[in-house]
Structures are given as C-alpha cells and as structure tokens.
Amino acid sequence: MTGRLEFGRRLNRLIARVEAWNYADSDAGARLPVEVARELKALAAAAASPKLKEGVRQARDALDDGLSAEAVAAALYRVRADLDSAGVQGVSPPPPSPSR
C-alpha cells in the first residue's frame, strides 16, 4: 500500500507540473518535455499494476506524438482515477475550498 501511495504522490506532482506547462504563457521549449518524459518513464517503472503502467505509457505516447500538455494531463488523470478505484486513499488532492 505504501508503494501505491508514493506512486500517487509522484503522479500528482507530475500532473501539477504538466498542468503548469499547459497554462504557461510562454513556450516551454525542449527541456520540459524531456524532463516530463523522464518522469513518465520512472513512473511507469514504479507502477504497481499492468493497468497503471499502461495508463502511464499512454501519457508517454501522447507526449511522444507531440500532443498538447492537456492531452498528457488527461491521460495522467485517467491513471489517477484507476489508482483511486483501486482503493488507495489519499491519492487525489482534496477538493478546493469554497471561495468566500
């Protein structure tokens, strides 16, 4: 269980990074996609199930195919949903606090 929780934390950090890349005002250049690809490879190696590994592979394929950061993030969200459905608590970040 600890391995899946750590996987979930790493996944959330990567999702946040890809989202920041998606919403950045400037072009990320070549460096960020290379770093994301490296992180995806490490995340796939740490995946606890074939389904999770396949989901991370789909995110990597989206990146390799030159799709948008939004498409990469969407694939990672599916991985997180699969992890959540496997019963790993504390993986998804809490919902945002209501604005006052």
C-alpha positions as CSV (number, residue, x, y, z in Angstrom):
1,M,0.0,0.0,0.0
2,T,2.8,2.4,0.8
3,G,4.2,1.9,-2.7
4,R,0.9,2.8,-4.3
5,L,0.6,5.9,-2.0
6,E,4.1,7.1,-3.1
7,F,3.2,6.3,-6.7
8,G,0.1,8.5,-6.2
9,R,2.1,11.3,-4.8
10,R,4.6,11.2,-7.6
11,L,1.7,11.1,-10.1
12,N,0.1,14.2,-8.5
13,R,3.4,16.1,-8.7
14,L,3.7,15.2,-12.3
15,I,0.1,16.2,-13.1
16,A,0.7,19.6,-11.4
17,R,3.8,20.0,-13.5
18,V,2.1,19.2,-16.7
19,E,-0.8,21.5,-15.9
20,A,1.6,24.3,-15.1
21,W,3.3,23.7,-18.5
22,N,-0.2,23.7,-20.2
23,Y,-1.1,27.1,-18.7
24,A,2.3,28.7,-19.1
25,D,2.2,31.9,-21.1
26,S,5.5,31.2,-22.8
27,D,6.7,28.2,-24.8
28,A,8.3,25.6,-22.6
29,G,11.0,24.8,-25.1
30,A,12.5,21.4,-25.5
31,R,13.8,20.9,-21.9
32,L,10.4,20.5,-20.1
33,P,9.0,17.8,-22.4
34,V,12.3,15.9,-22.0
35,E,12.1,16.1,-18.2
36,V,8.4,15.1,-18.3
37,A,9.3,12.1,-20.5
38,R,12.0,11.1,-18.0
39,E,9.5,11.3,-15.1
40,L,6.9,9.3,-17.1
41,K,9.5,6.6,-17.6
42,A,10.3,6.4,-13.9
43,L,6.6,6.5,-13.0
44,A,5.9,3.6,-15.4
45,A,8.7,1.6,-13.8
46,A,7.1,2.2,-10.3
47,A,3.6,1.3,-11.4
48,A,2.1,-1.5,-9.2
49,S,-0.1,-3.0,-11.9
50,P,-0.2,-3.5,-15.6
51,K,-3.3,-1.2,-15.9
52,L,-1.4,1.7,-14.2
53,K,1.7,1.0,-16.3
54,E,-0.4,1.1,-19.5
55,G,-2.0,4.4,-18.5
56,V,1.4,6.0,-17.9
57,R,2.5,4.6,-21.3
58,Q,-0.5,6.3,-22.9
59,A,0.6,9.6,-21.4
60,R,4.1,9.0,-22.7
61,D,2.7,8.2,-26.1
62,A,0.7,11.4,-26.1
63,L,3.9,13.3,-25.3
64,D,6.0,11.5,-27.9
65,D,3.3,12.1,-30.5
66,G,3.6,15.9,-29.9
67,L,0.1,16.2,-28.4
68,S,-0.7,19.1,-26.1
69,A,0.2,19.1,-22.5
70,E,-3.6,19.0,-21.9
71,A,-3.7,15.5,-23.6
72,V,-0.8,14.3,-21.5
73,A,-2.5,15.6,-18.3
74,A,-5.8,13.9,-19.4
75,A,-4.0,10.5,-19.7
76,L,-2.5,11.1,-16.2
77,Y,-5.9,11.9,-14.8
78,R,-7.1,8.5,-16.1
79,V,-4.2,6.9,-14.3
80,R,-5.2,8.7,-11.1
81,A,-8.8,7.6,-11.5
82,D,-7.6,4.0,-11.9
83,L,-5.5,4.3,-8.8
84,D,-8.4,5.8,-6.8
85,S,-10.7,3.0,-8.0
86,A,-8.1,0.5,-6.7
87,G,-8.9,1.8,-3.2
88,V,-5.8,3.9,-2.5
89,Q,-6.9,6.6,-0.2
90,G,-5.3,10.0,-0.1
91,V,-4.1,9.9,-3.7
92,S,-6.4,12.6,-5.1
93,P,-5.9,16.0,-3.8
94,P,-8.7,17.4,-1.7
95,P,-11.4,19.5,-3.5
96,P,-10.7,23.2,-3.5
97,S,-12.0,25.2,-0.5
98,P,-15.2,27.2,-1.3
99,S,-14.5,30.9,-2.0
100,R,-15.9,33.4,0.3
